[in-house]
Amino acid sequence: MRWLKTILGELIGLFIDDGTFAVAIVVWLGLVRFAAPRLLPPTLEAPILFAGLLVILAESVLRAARRR
């Protein structure tokens, strides 16, 4: 049974390497999905989504670089 746990862990690791990164993306997508239509004009929704994802990616890269 230990081999099954190892295989499942490896499969999950293929898709989610950094849990904080994945959670931040999901939270940001949810915020933009539900808050942006109420607070922003339609022409700004996509740039705000992109900028937020870019900030999340940069933070994740910097955090990984500090660990090494």
N, C-alpha and C positions, 0 to 999 in steps of 0.2 A: 504493500500500500504506500510505502514511502516513495516509490518511483512515480506513482500517480500524482502525488502532491508536487513532486519535482517537475513533472511535465506540465501540470496546470500552472505552476508558478512561472515557468518559462514562457508559456503561451500568453499569459497576462503581461509579462515583461516585454513581449514583442510590441504590444500596443500601448502600454502605459509604463514608460520608463521612470518618469518622475510624477508621483501622485499629486504633489502640490501644483505642478504645471497643469495637469489635466483638470484638477478641481477649479483652478483659477480661470481656465478657458470656459468651462461649463458655466461658472457663475457669471462671467462677463457676457457670454451669449444670452443668458437668461435676463440679465439686467437690460441689455440693449433691446432684446425682443419685447420686453414688457414696459420699459420706461421710455425708450426713445420715441415711440409714436406719440406719446403724451407730452414730451418735453422739447422735442427737436423738430424742425422742419424736415420733410422727407429727403431733401437734397443733402442733409448732413448726417443722416443715419449711417450710410455706408462708410464715409470717412471716419466717423467716430468709432465704429466697429473695428475698422482696420487699425486705427491708432491704438486702441486698447489692446488688441491682439499683439501689436508690435511691442508695446510696453511690457506685456506679460512675457513675450519671448525674450526680450532683452534682459529682463530681470532674471529669468531662468538661466540664461547663458552666463550672466555675471555670477550668479550663485554657484553654478557648476565650475566656473573658472577659479573661484576662491577656494573651492574644496581641493583643487589639485595643486 
